[in-house]
């Protein structure tokens, strides 16, 4: 009787736990967004760029038309606007230079409301149950310190119809290697505070990489699940795709023969992400960088409560696996005419940024802009690679941006409010721990949650930021070899969104008032502009590049005031180099982008490399 009572109590506690933490459960990586050649069945071809993420994706041609693939004919056809605010295929194949029919969509940006509805559906039933808790929670993204060891296991899944082209040792080197691996990335970013370690399965030993082959007795008779895991198969019905994914993940865990129940370390009935990270590597194609099948789109998802056992992954008896992530192996878009195994570092680093660190996506999840673009692994930087064609996209993700490192407690900004005292800030890089971030507060407005961060980024760096250079190169932007870094300015508003990843993946979601939580202040234009793209070395500030940074703060939350004068004026940026400096001036209350008269000038010395106001090149 006592054991029955304890089991019932455990189920109740588990249900309460899931209801409390399961909200916006799906965090998909961005598409590759590199120019590809698409081929029609008749042999004709054209260039296009893959846009969007798992929730909504399409190709954009060189003349800005949206095209979709007609699965029935195999043709790439012009897209039309759907009644739901998305895209639907027409019957007209795309041909470069040919006239387009009326209604063909050009320069497509999904409606924010449409994307939000898709994300809410993907989040599952818990989103409605936790709405009151979200409303009551503090809605500021101020701090989420992460440190210590995190156990993780990576499962390579072969299928009856498709096997891995790479070896387990290939995966092991990229995930666990001493240098240039997923594990090394987080050690470097956290200054050794966060250590990802092999999962300890007790008598079965420690497991870093587990490789299995699904059999005819397993889910889908051991064949790749492919479209069974895609909501597109069910007309956007995420309940069906979630049910299938739960069944598949459960089958994978069972096939390993390992005891996952031991990782419920606090005895609450659920294996949380801080108890065990589970990542599945699929044989087959990665849909964010491929148009071949069978495929999956890299993402993270989690168990739902309230919809029955078919929406819960039971890892062992009554123990629930709360979270998991996965991604595919192959792409044919990176090297034309042949399949290659994707580098896994950038994609896994991005997904673990969600799963372990609770970081939000730093591209606009509604698709209006690219957010921090190439300058953050939580945005387009997850596809980073070194220049010169020596790596494929995803091999070298750039350093975490300044706000993310601050949010995780890995770097403490050196704060400056212009007054009348000259201050020199010396900033280091992520690896040396010497204040790599400068924080600029307004002398006139409340800067508790809104401020500007400054750091030096160098696309030619020898460390992780070298991944920016190759990513730019793959998009047709060559960084001069003489370029040694410039200042990246980030406009932060920690009141944006719901206040935590559990409340919603909305920190950098564009709003009608133009608010976003973490947006760069570029030297070469407005990152919110329709054609802004993902940034380049010309987006950084250095002598002769750009004029005056727009340091206005956001207006009132009800949009009655569009902008507020911050009183922060930046000028006299030093030339590109391993040391950068800028004059910080307290401006008068006049107009201009921080313009007006100076009350004081503060030379900020930054160390170039991963960050900084005198910034030294990273080693």
Backbone torsions as a table, in degrees:
resi	resn	phi	psi	omega
1	UNK	NA	-41.9	-179.9
2	UNK	-62.4	-41.1	-179.5
3	UNK	-66.9	-36.2	177.5
4	UNK	-63.9	-42.7	179.7
5	UNK	-63.8	-42.4	179.3
6	UNK	-64.4	-39.0	179.2
7	UNK	-65.1	-41.1	178.1
8	UNK	-63.9	-42.1	179.4
9	UNK	-62.9	-39.9	180.0
10	UNK	-62.7	-41.0	179.2
11	UNK	-64.0	-39.9	179.3
12	UNK	-63.9	-46.7	179.8
13	UNK	-63.0	-38.9	178.5
14	UNK	-63.1	-43.8	179.0
15	UNK	-60.8	-42.9	179.4
16	UNK	-64.8	-38.7	-179.6
17	UNK	-63.2	-47.9	-178.7
18	UNK	-64.9	-40.9	178.9
19	UNK	-61.0	-31.1	-176.9
20	UNK	-78.7	-31.8	-171.3
21	UNK	-110.8	-16.1	-173.8
22	UNK	-91.3	106.8	176.9
23	UNK	-129.1	-104.8	-178.7
24	UNK	-75.5	87.8	-165.6
25	UNK	-81.1	-17.1	-173.0
26	UNK	-106.4	123.3	179.2
27	UNK	-126.5	100.5	-174.9
28	UNK	-97.1	143.5	175.8
29	UNK	-73.3	155.3	179.2
30	UNK	-72.5	159.1	177.1
31	UNK	-69.0	164.9	-176.7
32	UNK	-62.3	-38.3	178.7
33	UNK	55.4	39.0	170.4
34	UNK	-110.0	152.5	-177.7
35	UNK	-67.4	131.0	-179.1
36	UNK	-127.5	164.3	174.7
37	UNK	-106.7	119.1	178.5
38	UNK	-101.0	137.3	-174.8
39	UNK	-115.3	131.4	176.7
40	UNK	-83.1	160.0	179.6
41	UNK	-57.3	-27.2	-179.7
42	UNK	-84.5	2.9	178.4
43	UNK	98.3	-14.2	176.8
44	UNK	-67.4	152.3	-177.9
45	UNK	-141.9	163.5	178.2
46	UNK	-157.9	159.5	-179.8
47	UNK	-89.0	143.9	178.5
48	UNK	-158.3	162.1	179.3
49	UNK	-120.6	131.8	178.2
50	UNK	-76.0	129.6	-178.4
51	UNK	-118.2	161.1	172.3
52	UNK	90.5	-164.5	176.0
53	UNK	-140.8	-162.1	-173.5
54	UNK	-61.9	-29.7	-176.0
55	UNK	-70.3	-35.7	178.8
56	UNK	-157.6	124.6	-179.1
57	UNK	-144.7	152.7	-176.7
58	UNK	-161.2	173.5	172.4
59	UNK	-107.3	145.7	175.8
60	UNK	-116.2	125.9	-177.8
61	UNK	-79.0	172.7	-179.3
62	UNK	-64.6	-24.1	175.1
63	UNK	-99.2	20.5	166.6
64	UNK	75.5	15.3	175.2
65	UNK	-83.4	144.5	174.4
66	UNK	-85.3	131.1	177.8
67	UNK	-127.5	149.1	178.2
68	UNK	-129.2	159.0	178.1
69	UNK	-93.0	129.5	174.4
70	UNK	-85.9	106.9	-174.6
71	UNK	-62.4	-29.1	-177.5
72	UNK	-70.6	-38.6	-176.5
73	UNK	-105.3	-17.9	-175.5
74	UNK	79.4	5.1	-179.0
75	UNK	-86.0	147.9	168.6
76	UNK	-88.5	117.5	-173.3
77	UNK	-117.4	155.8	175.4
78	UNK	-65.2	144.3	-178.3
79	UNK	-96.0	148.4	174.1
80	UNK	-114.0	158.6	176.1
81	UNK	-73.6	132.9	177.7
82	UNK	-90.5	163.6	-179.6
83	UNK	-64.1	-24.7	-177.5
84	UNK	-85.4	-1.4	-179.3
85	UNK	96.2	2.9	177.8
86	UNK	-102.8	-145.6	-179.1
87	UNK	-123.6	149.7	174.4
88	UNK	-138.2	144.4	-176.8
89	UNK	-71.3	142.1	171.4
90	UNK	-89.0	-171.7	176.1
91	UNK	-103.6	9.9	-174.0
92	UNK	-104.6	112.1	176.6
93	UNK	-62.4	143.2	178.3
94	UNK	-78.3	137.0	174.1
95	UNK	-138.2	123.0	-175.1
96	UNK	-59.8	128.3	179.0
97	UNK	90.1	-15.4	179.5
98	UNK	-78.3	151.9	178.6
99	UNK	-68.4	142.9	-178.7
100	UNK	-96.7	147.1	179.2
101	UNK	-71.5	162.3	175.3
102	UNK	-58.1	137.5	177.6
103	UNK	93.6	-9.9	177.6
104	UNK	-63.0	131.2	-172.7
105	UNK	-82.9	132.7	179.9
106	UNK	-127.5	145.5	-179.9
107	UNK	52.4	51.0	-172.9
108	UNK	-73.2	130.2	168.7
109	UNK	-129.4	121.7	-177.9
110	UNK	-60.4	144.4	174.5
111	UNK	-65.2	134.7	-178.8
112	UNK	-54.7	-42.3	-178.6
113	UNK	-62.5	-38.3	179.4
114	UNK	-63.9	-47.0	-179.3
115	UNK	-64.8	-41.2	179.6
116	UNK	-61.4	-39.8	178.5
117	UNK	-64.3	-41.0	177.3
118	UNK	-61.3	-43.5	-178.7
119	UNK	-67.6	-37.5	178.4
120	UNK	-64.9	-40.6	177.5
121	UNK	-64.2	-40.0	-178.8
122	UNK	-68.0	-28.1	-177.3
123	UNK	-71.2	-20.6	177.4
124	UNK	86.4	-177.9	-172.6
125	UNK	-65.3	-20.8	-175.7
126	UNK	-66.1	-24.3	-177.0
127	UNK	-60.3	-37.0	179.6
128	UNK	-76.1	-34.0	-177.7
129	UNK	-72.2	-23.4	-176.2
130	UNK	-101.8	6.8	-176.2
131	UNK	-60.6	-39.7	-179.8
132	UNK	-69.3	-37.3	178.0
133	UNK	-65.3	-39.0	178.2
134	UNK	-63.9	-40.7	-178.8
135	UNK	-65.2	-34.0	-177.2
136	UNK	-79.9	-21.2	-176.2
137	UNK	-72.4	155.2	175.7
138	UNK	-65.3	127.0	-173.6
139	UNK	-98.5	52.1	176.2
140	UNK	-134.1	138.2	-179.7
141	UNK	-93.1	68.2	-171.6
142	UNK	-88.5	-42.7	-174.7
143	UNK	-164.5	139.2	174.6
144	UNK	-147.4	72.5	-175.7
145	UNK	-59.2	135.1	179.0
146	UNK	-130.0	127.8	179.0
147	UNK	-157.3	172.5	178.0
148	UNK	93.3	-167.4	180.0
149	UNK	-94.3	144.2	174.1
150	UNK	-127.6	117.0	178.5
151	UNK	-74.6	141.5	-178.1
152	UNK	-146.3	146.8	173.2
153	UNK	-132.9	136.2	-179.7
154	UNK	-114.7	122.4	-172.9
155	UNK	-110.0	115.9	175.1
156	UNK	-86.2	121.4	-173.3
157	UNK	-111.5	110.2	171.8
158	UNK	-90.3	157.5	-179.0
159	UNK	-127.3	167.2	179.1
160	UNK	-63.8	-30.1	-175.3
161	UNK	-103.5	-6.8	177.1
162	UNK	-158.6	136.7	-178.2
163	UNK	-120.0	165.4	178.0
164	UNK	-66.1	142.4	170.4
165	UNK	-88.1	-32.2	177.7
166	UNK	-86.0	169.5	179.6
167	UNK	-103.2	166.1	176.0
168	UNK	-61.8	-33.9	178.1
169	UNK	-66.7	-33.5	175.5
170	UNK	-60.8	-47.2	179.0
171	UNK	-64.9	-41.7	-178.1
172	UNK	-61.1	-41.5	-179.5
173	UNK	-64.3	-41.0	-177.3
174	UNK	-74.7	-29.4	-177.1
175	UNK	-93.0	-43.3	-170.3
176	UNK	-113.2	-2.5	-174.8
177	UNK	-58.0	156.7	-178.2
178	UNK	-65.8	-29.7	179.8
179	UNK	-130.7	148.8	171.2
180	UNK	56.2	44.3	-179.3
181	UNK	-127.6	172.4	176.3
182	UNK	-59.2	-46.9	-179.2
183	UNK	-61.2	-45.6	-179.3
184	UNK	-64.4	-36.1	-180.0
185	UNK	-56.8	-50.1	-177.0
186	UNK	-73.0	-29.6	172.5
187	UNK	-63.4	-43.7	-179.3
188	UNK	-65.7	-46.8	-175.9
189	UNK	-66.3	-34.0	-175.7
190	UNK	-94.4	4.5	-175.1
191	UNK	56.6	37.2	178.2
192	UNK	85.0	1.7	-177.8
193	UNK	-73.2	-34.1	-178.7
194	UNK	-111.6	121.7	-178.7
195	UNK	-123.5	117.1	176.0
196	UNK	-87.2	124.5	-174.3
197	UNK	-124.8	159.9	179.5
198	UNK	-64.1	140.0	179.6
199	UNK	-68.6	134.1	-179.1
200	UNK	-97.5	108.1	-178.9
201	UNK	-95.9	27.8	175.3
202	UNK	66.8	-121.5	-177.4
203	UNK	-61.6	-26.7	179.4
204	UNK	-79.1	-8.0	177.4
205	UNK	88.1	-180.0	178.2
206	UNK	-83.3	137.6	-177.1
207	UNK	-125.0	121.3	173.9
208	UNK	-98.9	-47.9	175.8
209	UNK	-123.9	128.3	174.7
210	UNK	-117.6	131.2	178.8
211	UNK	-118.0	131.1	179.9
212	UNK	-133.2	162.4	170.3
213	UNK	-124.9	122.0	179.7
214	UNK	-67.6	142.4	-177.5
215	UNK	-109.9	174.9	-179.8
216	UNK	-63.5	-17.0	178.7
217	UNK	-85.3	-6.1	-176.3
218	UNK	-96.1	-175.9	-178.0
219	UNK	-54.8	136.7	178.7
220	UNK	55.8	33.0	179.7
221	UNK	55.7	30.6	175.5
222	UNK	82.4	0.4	179.0
223	UNK	-87.5	158.2	178.6
224	UNK	-55.7	131.8	-176.9
225	UNK	-70.6	-26.0	173.0
226	UNK	42.4	-116.5	-173.1
227	UNK	-68.8	-13.3	176.4
228	UNK	-65.3	-22.5	-179.8
229	UNK	-99.0	3.9	-177.5
230	UNK	-104.2	129.5	177.3
231	UNK	-65.2	-23.0	-179.9
232	UNK	-60.9	-29.3	179.5
233	UNK	-65.0	-27.1	-174.1
234	UNK	-114.9	26.7	177.8
235	UNK	63.8	33.3	179.1
236	UNK	85.7	11.7	179.8
237	UNK	-83.9	97.5	-177.0
238	UNK	-71.5	-20.9	178.3
239	UNK	-63.1	-40.5	-179.3
240	UNK	-70.7	-43.7	179.9
241	UNK	-68.0	-34.8	177.3
242	UNK	-66.4	-42.6	178.0
243	UNK	-58.7	-44.2	179.4
244	UNK	-66.2	-40.1	-179.5
245	UNK	-65.6	-40.7	177.3
246	UNK	-60.2	-44.5	179.4
247	UNK	-63.7	-39.7	179.9
248	UNK	-66.6	-49.6	-178.7
249	UNK	-61.2	-41.1	177.5
250	UNK	-59.4	-42.3	179.8
251	UNK	-65.5	-38.1	178.3
252	UNK	-64.1	-47.6	-179.7
253	UNK	-59.8	-41.1	179.5
254	UNK	-64.9	-40.9	-177.9
255	UNK	-64.1	-28.5	179.3
256	UNK	-66.4	-26.6	-177.3
257	UNK	73.0	12.6	-177.3
258	UNK	-97.2	153.8	179.5
259	UNK	-90.5	98.6	179.4
260	UNK	-82.5	-18.7	-177.6
261	UNK	-60.3	-24.7	-178.0
262	UNK	-66.2	-14.6	-177.3
263	UNK	-88.2	0.6	170.8
264	UNK	-79.1	77.8	-168.5
265	UNK	-72.4	-28.3	-179.5
266	UNK	-98.1	2.6	174.2
267	UNK	70.2	21.9	-179.0
268	UNK	-90.9	2.2	176.5
269	UNK	91.8	-2.5	-178.9
270	UNK	-132.2	135.6	174.4
271	UNK	-87.4	106.5	-179.1
272	UNK	-84.9	166.6	-177.1
273	UNK	-63.8	-26.6	178.4
274	UNK	-83.3	-1.4	175.3
275	UNK	-102.2	-36.5	176.4
276	UNK	-161.0	132.0	173.1
277	UNK	-99.3	126.2	177.7
278	UNK	-116.0	121.6	178.8
279	UNK	-127.6	128.1	179.8
280	UNK	-103.0	127.6	174.5
281	UNK	-102.3	116.9	-177.1
282	UNK	-90.0	132.9	160.9
283	UNK	-65.2	146.2	-175.1
284	UNK	111.2	-165.9	-168.8
285	UNK	-97.6	150.9	174.7
286	UNK	-96.6	112.5	-169.9
287	UNK	-66.3	-26.2	178.5
288	UNK	-68.6	-12.6	-179.9
289	UNK	-136.0	26.3	-175.9
290	UNK	-158.1	155.4	173.2
291	UNK	-118.4	8.0	179.5
292	UNK	-92.3	164.7	176.2
293	UNK	-125.0	158.0	0.2
294	UNK	-77.0	148.0	-175.0
295	UNK	-147.1	163.3	169.3
296	UNK	-137.4	155.5	175.3
297	UNK	-100.3	123.3	-178.8
298	UNK	-50.2	127.7	176.9
299	UNK	-165.5	173.2	172.5
300	UNK	-117.8	144.1	176.6
301	UNK	-144.9	179.9	-176.0
302	UNK	-155.5	167.8	-179.7
303	UNK	-69.6	144.9	175.9
304	UNK	-106.3	146.3	172.5
305	UNK	-109.4	152.2	174.7
306	UNK	96.6	-6.1	-179.4
307	UNK	-117.1	12.8	178.9
308	UNK	94.2	169.6	-175.0
309	UNK	-63.1	-23.3	-177.4
310	UNK	-69.9	-8.9	176.9
311	UNK	-112.0	16.7	179.6
312	UNK	-127.4	130.0	174.5
313	UNK	-85.4	111.4	174.4
314	UNK	-90.8	109.7	-176.9
315	UNK	-75.4	-30.0	-177.7
316	UNK	-167.7	115.1	-179.4
317	UNK	50.5	-113.6	-178.4
318	UNK	-95.5	7.1	-176.9
319	UNK	-89.1	126.0	-176.4
320	UNK	-96.8	137.1	169.3
321	UNK	-86.3	115.3	-174.4
322	UNK	-75.1	-36.9	-172.3
323	UNK	-141.3	153.7	171.0
324	UNK	-156.7	163.5	175.9
325	UNK	-137.5	160.2	174.1
326	UNK	-158.7	167.8	176.9
327	UNK	-163.2	160.2	-179.4
328	UNK	-90.7	170.5	-173.2
329	UNK	-93.8	-40.6	-161.8
330	UNK	-109.2	155.2	171.7
331	UNK	-144.0	142.4	172.8
332	UNK	-107.5	0.6	-175.6
333	UNK	-90.4	-18.2	-175.6
334	UNK	-82.2	-40.1	176.0
335	UNK	-123.6	108.5	-172.5
336	UNK	-58.3	141.8	173.1
337	UNK	77.0	5.4	173.7
338	UNK	-153.5	153.6	178.9
339	UNK	-83.4	139.8	175.7
340	UNK	-132.4	152.2	174.6
341	UNK	-77.1	125.7	-180.0
342	UNK	-68.1	140.9	165.9
343	UNK	-61.2	137.8	-174.9
344	UNK	-100.1	-8.3	-171.4
345	UNK	-60.1	-55.3	-175.5
346	UNK	-61.1	-45.0	-178.9
347	UNK	-63.9	-43.9	-179.6
348	UNK	-69.2	-41.1	176.8
349	UNK	-57.0	-42.9	179.0
350	UNK	-62.0	-49.7	-177.3
351	UNK	-66.8	-36.2	176.9
352	UNK	-71.8	-24.1	171.8
353	UNK	-58.4	-36.6	173.3
354	UNK	-75.1	-53.5	-167.6
355	UNK	-69.2	-43.7	-177.7
356	UNK	-91.7	-42.5	-169.7
357	UNK	-99.4	-8.7	-177.8
358	UNK	57.4	33.4	175.5
359	UNK	-80.0	142.0	175.6
360	UNK	-82.0	163.4	168.9
361	UNK	-64.8	139.3	-179.7
362	UNK	-109.9	15.8	159.2
363	UNK	-98.1	160.7	179.0
364	UNK	-71.5	114.3	-176.1
365	UNK	-66.8	-14.6	176.3
366	UNK	-90.1	-3.3	172.8
367	UNK	86.5	6.3	-177.5
368	UNK	-73.4	-29.9	178.7
369	UNK	-156.7	177.2	-175.4
370	UNK	-94.7	6.5	178.7
371	UNK	60.8	-126.9	179.2
372	UNK	-78.6	-6.4	174.7
373	UNK	55.7	-130.4	-174.3
374	UNK	-71.1	-10.2	-173.1
375	UNK	-90.3	6.4	175.8
376	UNK	-145.0	137.2	176.1
377	UNK	-67.6	-18.1	176.9
378	UNK	-86.9	7.4	172.8
379	UNK	-129.4	-136.1	-177.8
380	UNK	-70.0	-9.6	179.9
381	UNK	-66.9	-14.2	179.3
382	UNK	-63.3	-17.4	176.7
383	UNK	-98.8	22.1	-177.9
384	UNK	-65.2	152.3	176.8
385	UNK	-160.6	158.0	179.6
386	UNK	-73.5	153.1	-177.7
387	UNK	-77.8	170.8	178.8
388	UNK	89.2	5.9	178.9
389	UNK	72.8	17.6	-176.9
390	UNK	-84.5	-13.5	-178.1
391	UNK	-139.2	156.1	171.3
392	UNK	-89.3	154.4	177.7
393	UNK	-53.8	136.1	-179.2
394	UNK	103.1	-8.8	-176.6
395	UNK	-78.3	-32.9	-176.1
396	UNK	-133.6	86.7	175.7
397	UNK	-69.3	143.9	179.9
398	UNK	-71.2	168.4	176.4
399	UNK	-57.0	151.6	171.3
400	UNK	-58.4	144.1	179.1
401	UNK	-68.8	165.8	-174.4
402	UNK	-58.2	-44.1	-177.5
403	UNK	-65.2	-41.5	-179.0
404	UNK	-61.1	-42.0	179.7
405	UNK	-67.9	-37.2	175.2
406	UNK	-64.3	-46.5	-177.6
407	UNK	-58.1	-37.1	-177.3
408	UNK	-86.8	-1.2	178.5
409	UNK	78.5	18.1	-176.7
410	UNK	-92.9	-18.7	175.4
411	UNK	-143.1	140.7	179.1
412	UNK	-109.3	118.4	-179.0
413	UNK	-64.9	148.1	170.6
414	UNK	-88.7	110.6	-172.5
415	UNK	-83.1	144.1	177.6
416	UNK	-141.4	124.2	170.1
417	UNK	-115.0	113.9	-178.7
418	UNK	-54.8	123.6	175.6
419	UNK	-128.9	-102.8	177.5
420	UNK	-139.4	10.6	-175.4
421	UNK	-111.1	130.1	178.9
422	UNK	-73.5	128.7	-178.1
423	UNK	-128.3	135.6	174.6
424	UNK	-109.5	125.1	177.0
425	UNK	-104.9	130.4	174.4
426	UNK	-113.2	122.0	-174.8
427	UNK	-116.9	147.0	179.2
428	UNK	-102.8	-161.9	178.3
429	UNK	-112.2	169.0	-176.9
430	UNK	-54.8	-29.0	-174.2
431	UNK	-82.8	-26.5	-175.3
432	UNK	-96.6	-11.3	173.4
433	UNK	72.9	14.2	-177.9
434	UNK	-96.1	77.7	174.8
435	UNK	40.6	67.9	-176.8
436	UNK	-77.2	-3.1	-175.4
437	UNK	-120.1	138.1	170.5
438	UNK	-108.0	132.1	178.5
439	UNK	-111.7	124.5	-178.8
440	UNK	-108.1	116.2	178.8
441	UNK	-99.3	152.7	178.7
442	UNK	-77.0	137.1	174.7
443	UNK	-77.8	-8.7	-175.2
444	UNK	-115.6	-29.5	-173.9
445	UNK	-113.8	162.4	177.2
446	UNK	-66.7	120.2	-179.2
447	UNK	-110.0	21.8	178.8
448	UNK	-60.9	-37.7	-176.3
449	UNK	-122.7	-15.6	-179.4
450	UNK	-120.3	128.2	-174.7
451	UNK	-166.3	179.9	178.5
452	UNK	-119.9	132.9	174.1
453	UNK	-105.7	147.2	179.2
454	UNK	-134.4	138.5	178.4
455	UNK	-153.5	161.5	175.5
456	UNK	-98.4	133.3	175.4
457	UNK	-123.9	139.2	-176.7
458	UNK	-130.2	104.5	179.3
459	UNK	-61.7	-15.2	177.5
460	UNK	-100.2	12.3	-176.2
461	UNK	-64.0	157.1	179.1
462	UNK	-81.9	-14.4	-177.2
463	UNK	-101.4	-150.1	-173.4
464	UNK	-58.6	-34.1	-178.6
465	UNK	-66.2	-12.4	172.3
466	UNK	-60.3	-20.2	177.1
467	UNK	-66.5	-20.8	176.7
468	UNK	-67.4	-42.4	-177.2
469	UNK	-60.2	-46.3	179.9
470	UNK	-68.4	-34.7	177.7
471	UNK	-65.1	-41.7	176.6
472	UNK	-64.5	-41.3	179.6
473	UNK	-59.9	-41.3	-179.9
474	UNK	-66.9	-16.7	178.6
475	UNK	-103.8	14.1	174.9
476	UNK	86.8	14.0	179.3
477	UNK	-113.7	112.5	179.2
478	UNK	-92.9	124.4	178.0
479	UNK	-86.1	123.8	179.3
480	UNK	-56.6	141.0	-179.5
481	UNK	-61.5	-24.9	-178.9
482	UNK	-78.5	-10.8	-176.8
483	UNK	-74.4	128.8	-175.3
484	UNK	-118.3	11.0	176.5
485	UNK	121.1	157.3	176.9
486	UNK	-148.7	175.1	-174.8
487	UNK	-86.7	125.3	171.7
488	UNK	-97.0	121.5	176.4
489	UNK	-100.1	134.1	178.4
490	UNK	-122.9	124.0	176.0
491	UNK	-89.6	114.4	-175.1
492	UNK	-107.9	134.9	170.3
493	UNK	-135.7	99.0	-174.3
494	UNK	-72.5	-3.2	176.0
495	UNK	-86.6	-6.0	-177.7
496	UNK	-70.4	139.9	176.9
497	UNK	74.7	-158.1	-169.5
498	UNK	-92.2	-9.3	174.6
499	UNK	102.4	-10.4	177.4
500	UNK	-166.3	160.3	178.3
501	UNK	-64.5	-32.4	176.8
502	UNK	-63.9	-31.1	178.6
503	UNK	-80.2	-21.5	-179.7
504	UNK	153.5	143.4	-179.1
505	UNK	-84.2	62.5	-166.8
506	UNK	-128.1	14.0	-177.4
507	UNK	-59.8	-40.9	-178.0
508	UNK	-107.6	22.7	176.7
509	UNK	-76.0	127.4	-179.6
510	UNK	-67.9	134.9	179.1
511	UNK	-113.6	168.7	-179.3
512	UNK	-60.2	-28.3	179.0
513	UNK	-82.4	-0.2	-178.8
514	UNK	82.0	13.6	-177.7
515	UNK	-83.5	138.2	168.0
516	UNK	-145.4	150.1	-172.5
517	UNK	-71.7	-34.1	-174.9
518	UNK	-146.2	97.0	-179.3
519	UNK	-125.6	137.7	177.1
520	UNK	-72.3	149.0	169.6
521	UNK	-101.7	100.4	-172.2
522	UNK	-84.0	152.6	175.5
523	UNK	-83.9	-15.4	-174.9
524	UNK	-116.6	26.5	176.3
525	UNK	136.5	-175.5	-177.4
526	UNK	-92.5	117.7	-179.4
527	UNK	-65.0	-12.5	177.7
528	UNK	-88.2	-8.8	-178.3
529	UNK	-64.9	153.4	-174.5
530	UNK	-57.2	-38.8	-177.1
531	UNK	-101.3	19.7	-172.4
532	UNK	-64.5	-36.1	-177.9
533	UNK	72.5	-151.8	-172.5
534	UNK	-108.2	9.6	178.0
535	UNK	90.7	167.1	177.6
536	UNK	-153.8	-175.5	178.0
537	UNK	-63.8	-23.6	178.3
538	UNK	-74.8	-8.8	175.5
539	UNK	-79.7	-14.7	-179.8
540	UNK	-85.2	156.3	-176.6
541	UNK	-97.7	127.6	174.3
542	UNK	-160.2	168.1	-173.8
543	UNK	-55.2	130.1	178.0
544	UNK	85.1	-1.9	-179.4
545	UNK	-120.0	116.3	-178.6
546	UNK	85.6	170.6	179.7
547	UNK	-113.8	-99.2	178.4
548	UNK	-112.7	127.2	176.5
549	UNK	-62.6	139.9	176.3
550	UNK	-80.4	101.4	-176.3
551	UNK	-104.4	16.3	174.8
552	UNK	-61.6	145.2	173.4
553	UNK	-87.3	165.8	178.2
554	UNK	-65.7	157.2	178.4
555	UNK	-77.3	-169.3	178.3
556	UNK	-65.2	153.4	-171.5
557	UNK	-64.5	-23.3	-179.8
558	UNK	-88.8	8.8	176.7
559	UNK	68.8	11.5	176.9
560	UNK	-65.6	-30.4	176.3
561	UNK	-122.4	122.4	-174.6
562	UNK	-73.4	-40.0	-178.1
563	UNK	-140.9	156.8	175.1
564	UNK	-129.1	135.0	-178.6
565	UNK	-68.9	121.8	-175.7
566	UNK	-88.5	-24.6	-176.1
567	UNK	81.3	7.6	177.8
568	UNK	-100.0	119.4	176.6
569	UNK	-120.7	133.2	-178.9
570	UNK	-119.0	135.3	-179.0
571	UNK	-156.4	177.1	175.2
572	UNK	54.0	49.5	174.9
573	UNK	-66.6	140.3	179.5
574	UNK	-76.4	164.4	177.7
575	UNK	-62.2	159.5	174.4
576	UNK	-56.0	132.9	-178.8
577	UNK	177.2	-179.7	-178.4
578	UNK	-74.0	-13.8	172.5
579	UNK	-126.6	128.8	179.3
580	UNK	-124.0	146.9	176.7
581	UNK	-139.8	159.1	179.4
582	UNK	-152.3	144.0	176.8
583	UNK	-85.7	124.6	177.4
584	UNK	-104.8	122.0	-172.6
585	UNK	-120.7	136.1	169.8
586	UNK	-79.8	110.3	-177.2
587	UNK	-84.7	155.1	173.9
588	UNK	-69.7	179.9	-174.5
589	UNK	-85.7	22.1	179.3
590	UNK	-82.9	-164.5	-174.8
591	UNK	-90.8	-163.7	-178.3
592	UNK	83.0	163.8	-179.5
593	UNK	-73.9	80.6	-176.9
594	UNK	78.0	10.5	-175.6
595	UNK	-71.3	-169.3	-176.2
596	UNK	104.8	-172.8	-176.0
597	UNK	-87.0	154.7	-177.0
598	UNK	-92.8	135.6	171.4
599	UNK	-93.0	-31.1	178.8
600	UNK	-159.8	150.1	178.3
601	UNK	-118.1	127.7	-177.5
602	UNK	-118.3	112.8	175.3
603	UNK	-74.0	121.8	179.0
604	UNK	-101.4	120.3	178.8
605	UNK	-96.9	128.1	-175.4
606	UNK	-124.1	148.7	178.4
607	UNK	-96.5	122.8	-176.1
608	UNK	-78.5	145.9	177.7
609	UNK	149.4	-102.7	179.4
610	UNK	-90.7	-23.8	-179.5
611	UNK	-159.7	171.1	154.9
612	UNK	124.5	157.1	-176.2
613	UNK	-101.2	-0.3	128.8
614	UNK	-126.6	125.7	-177.0
615	UNK	-126.5	133.4	178.2
616	UNK	-99.9	144.2	-179.4
617	UNK	-58.3	137.9	-179.6
618	UNK	-71.7	148.4	178.9
619	UNK	-94.6	NA	NA
